[in-house]
């Protein structure tokens, strides 16, 4: 997963500038982001607070670790089945 240059506080700061009345084009130009990035952040973080976003990020990381563990376990099972042969 690509690492963002902006943390949650910065993203929420950028999004609140739009709520304060600045135009999206001006905000994007000032922060060096594209309009697509801005609207992606807006759709993802709309109605959330910084603590909610941190909790979501922690859950995503935990989910990734669990998926990795499951993949490793499935690989181990497949290897054991192959080693035991077709009579398993």
Backbone as JSON, one array per atom type, in Angstrom:
{
  "sequence": "XXXXXXXXXXXXXXXXXXXXXXXXXXXXXXXXXXXXXXXXXXXXXXXXXXXXXXXXXXXXXXXXXXXXXXXXXXXXXXXXXXXXXXXX",
  "N": [[0.84, -1.17, 0.0], [0.54, 2.22, -0.81], [2.3, 4.82, 0.76], [1.04, 7.7, 2.24], [1.71, 11.22, 1.83], [0.51, 12.86, 3.53], [-0.8, 13.09, 6.81], [-3.54, 12.05, 8.97], [-4.48, 14.32, 10.39], [-3.62, 16.44, 8.78], [-5.03, 15.92, 6.42], [-7.68, 16.23, 7.29], [-7.53, 18.91, 7.97], [-7.18, 20.07, 5.45], [-9.59, 19.35, 4.24], [-11.41, 20.75, 5.84], [-10.88, 23.34, 5.11], [-12.17, 23.58, 2.7], [-14.78, 23.46, 3.55], [-14.87, 25.85, 4.84], [-15.1, 27.65, 2.84], [-13.26, 28.07, 0.78], [-12.21, 27.55, -2.62], [-12.1, 24.4, -4.35], [-10.16, 24.05, -6.31], [-8.28, 26.0, -5.63], [-7.44, 25.13, -3.11], [-6.32, 22.64, -3.78], [-4.21, 23.43, -5.46], [-2.67, 24.91, -3.67], [-1.82, 22.95, -1.82], [-0.67, 21.04, -3.39], [-1.99, 18.8, -4.51], [-4.12, 16.63, -6.44], [-7.36, 17.24, -7.91], [-8.85, 14.91, -7.96], [-7.72, 13.44, -5.88], [-8.45, 15.04, -3.72], [-11.29, 14.79, -3.78], [-11.49, 12.06, -3.39], [-10.5, 11.8, -0.79], [-12.49, 13.3, 0.45], [-14.79, 11.74, 0.03], [-14.07, 9.5, 1.44], [-13.51, 10.32, 4.09], [-15.66, 11.83, 4.92], [-17.83, 13.05, 7.36], [-16.41, 11.97, 9.43], [-14.15, 12.03, 12.25], [-10.83, 12.88, 13.4], [-9.99, 10.94, 15.25], [-11.66, 8.82, 14.59], [-10.71, 8.22, 12.02], [-8.11, 7.39, 12.61], [-8.7, 5.08, 14.06], [-9.92, 3.56, 12.06], [-7.73, 3.22, 10.34], [-6.04, 1.69, 11.99], [-7.6, -0.62, 12.22], [-7.57, -1.45, 9.53], [-4.85, -2.07, 9.23], [-4.61, -4.19, 11.07], [-6.36, -6.02, 9.88], [-4.96, -6.54, 7.52], [-2.7, -7.86, 8.54], [-3.92, -10.14, 9.61], [-4.94, -11.32, 7.28], [-2.54, -11.96, 6.04], [-1.51, -13.87, 7.82], [-3.46, -15.87, 7.5], [-3.07, -16.54, 4.8], [-0.47, -17.59, 4.93], [-0.95, -19.83, 6.57], [-2.7, -21.3, 4.96], [-0.97, -21.88, 2.87], [0.88, -23.5, 4.2], [-0.77, -25.71, 4.79], [-1.39, -26.6, 2.21], [1.17, -27.33, 1.36], [1.75, -29.43, 3.14], [-0.26, -31.26, 2.4], [0.55, -31.83, -0.18], [3.01, -33.01, 0.33], [2.27, -35.32, 1.72], [0.96, -36.76, -0.17], [-1.48, -38.17, -2.47], [-3.12, -39.83, -1.04], [-4.19, -38.74, 1.18]],
  "CA": [[0.0, 0.0, 0.0], [1.33, 3.43, -0.94], [2.31, 5.66, 1.95], [0.61, 9.05, 1.93], [2.53, 12.3, 2.37], [-0.3, 13.59, 4.49], [-1.4, 12.28, 7.88], [-4.98, 12.29, 9.12], [-4.73, 15.7, 10.8], [-3.44, 17.31, 7.63], [-6.13, 15.69, 5.49], [-8.87, 16.88, 7.84], [-7.32, 20.35, 7.85], [-7.43, 20.43, 4.06], [-11.03, 19.22, 3.98], [-12.15, 21.81, 6.53], [-10.71, 24.58, 4.36], [-13.22, 23.61, 1.7], [-16.02, 23.78, 4.26], [-14.79, 27.25, 5.23], [-15.48, 28.48, 1.71], [-12.26, 28.15, -0.28], [-12.52, 26.7, -3.77], [-11.34, 23.15, -4.39], [-8.99, 24.27, -7.16], [-7.31, 26.79, -4.86], [-6.9, 24.25, -2.06], [-5.46, 21.64, -4.43], [-3.01, 24.1, -5.94], [-1.87, 25.3, -2.5], [-1.25, 21.78, -1.15], [0.0, 20.19, -4.37], [-2.73, 17.56, -4.72], [-5.06, 16.72, -7.56], [-8.77, 17.31, -7.55], [-9.31, 13.54, -7.71], [-7.29, 13.09, -4.53], [-9.29, 15.78, -2.78], [-12.62, 14.21, -3.73], [-11.35, 10.73, -2.8], [-10.43, 12.03, 0.66], [-13.79, 13.79, 0.88], [-15.73, 10.62, 0.09], [-13.63, 8.53, 2.45], [-13.48, 10.87, 5.45], [-16.83, 12.67, 5.19], [-18.56, 12.68, 8.57], [-15.52, 11.36, 10.41], [-13.21, 12.88, 12.96], [-9.47, 12.36, 13.34], [-9.9, 9.71, 16.03], [-12.31, 7.77, 13.79], [-9.81, 7.86, 10.94], [-7.02, 6.6, 13.19], [-9.25, 3.77, 14.39], [-10.09, 2.87, 10.78], [-6.4, 2.85, 9.86], [-5.58, 0.59, 12.83], [-8.35, -1.81, 11.82], [-7.07, -1.88, 8.23], [-3.55, -2.72, 9.44], [-4.86, -5.47, 11.72], [-6.96, -6.87, 8.87], [-3.89, -6.96, 6.63], [-1.89, -8.86, 9.25], [-4.7, -11.38, 9.7], [-4.96, -11.91, 5.94], [-1.21, -12.53, 5.81], [-1.44, -15.1, 8.61], [-4.31, -16.86, 6.85], [-2.4, -16.99, 3.58], [0.64, -18.47, 5.32], [-1.51, -21.09, 7.07], [-3.2, -22.05, 3.81], [0.21, -22.36, 2.14], [1.41, -24.63, 4.97], [-1.67, -26.84, 4.61], [-1.2, -27.08, 0.85], [2.47, -27.99, 1.32], [1.62, -30.7, 3.84], [-1.05, -32.17, 1.57], [1.39, -32.24, -1.3], [4.05, -33.89, 0.84], [1.67, -36.58, 2.12], [0.5, -37.46, -1.35], [-2.9, -38.14, -2.79], [-3.87, -40.7, -0.14], [-4.61, -37.96, 2.34]],
  "C": [[0.9, 1.24, 0.0], [1.19, 4.28, 0.32], [1.97, 7.1, 1.54], [1.58, 10.08, 2.5], [1.81, 13.04, 3.47], [-0.82, 12.63, 5.56], [-2.86, 12.7, 8.04], [-5.28, 13.74, 9.49], [-4.62, 16.66, 9.63], [-4.59, 17.16, 6.64], [-7.39, 16.38, 6.0], [-8.74, 18.39, 7.8], [-7.61, 20.84, 6.44], [-8.93, 20.38, 3.75], [-11.85, 20.31, 4.66], [-11.98, 23.16, 5.84], [-11.78, 24.71, 3.29], [-14.55, 23.95, 2.34], [-16.05, 25.25, 4.67], [-15.07, 28.19, 4.06], [-14.44, 28.62, 0.62], [-12.63, 27.21, -1.42], [-11.6, 25.47, -3.76], [-10.07, 23.33, -5.21], [-7.89, 25.02, -6.4], [-6.65, 25.92, -3.78], [-5.93, 23.25, -2.66], [-4.15, 22.26, -4.9], [-2.09, 24.45, -4.77], [-1.16, 24.1, -1.87], [-0.59, 20.79, -2.11], [-0.67, 18.83, -4.54], [-3.66, 17.74, -5.9], [-6.48, 16.82, -7.04], [-9.33, 15.93, -7.24], [-8.93, 13.08, -6.31], [-8.16, 13.77, -3.49], [-10.66, 15.12, -2.65], [-12.6, 12.77, -3.2], [-11.3, 10.85, -1.28], [-11.8, 12.45, 1.18], [-14.8, 12.64, 1.0], [-15.35, 9.63, 1.18], [-13.8, 9.06, 3.88], [-14.67, 11.76, 5.79], [-17.56, 12.16, 6.43], [-17.7, 12.05, 9.65], [-14.72, 12.44, 11.14], [-11.85, 12.2, 12.92], [-9.36, 11.04, 14.09], [-10.56, 8.54, 15.3], [-11.4, 7.29, 12.67], [-8.63, 7.03, 11.45], [-7.49, 5.19, 13.52], [-9.43, 2.94, 13.12], [-8.75, 2.39, 10.24], [-5.85, 1.67, 10.67], [-6.3, -0.71, 12.47], [-7.88, -2.35, 10.47], [-5.73, -2.6, 8.37], [-3.72, -4.09, 10.08], [-5.45, -6.47, 10.73], [-5.9, -7.39, 7.9], [-3.0, -8.02, 7.25], [-2.61, -10.19, 9.33], [-4.8, -12.07, 8.34], [-3.63, -12.57, 5.62], [-1.06, -13.84, 6.57], [-2.28, -16.21, 7.99], [-3.66, -17.41, 5.59], [-1.24, -17.92, 3.9], [0.13, -19.81, 5.81], [-2.04, -21.94, 5.91], [-2.06, -22.61, 2.98], [0.81, -23.56, 2.87], [0.55, -25.88, 4.79], [-1.49, -27.44, 3.22], [0.13, -27.82, 0.72], [2.41, -29.35, 2.0], [0.81, -31.71, 3.03], [-0.24, -32.69, 0.4], [2.45, -33.24, -0.85], [3.49, -35.28, 1.23], [1.16, -37.39, 0.92], [-1.0, -37.43, -1.5], [-3.73, -39.02, -1.88], [-4.37, -39.99, 1.09], [-6.08, -37.9, 2.36]]
}
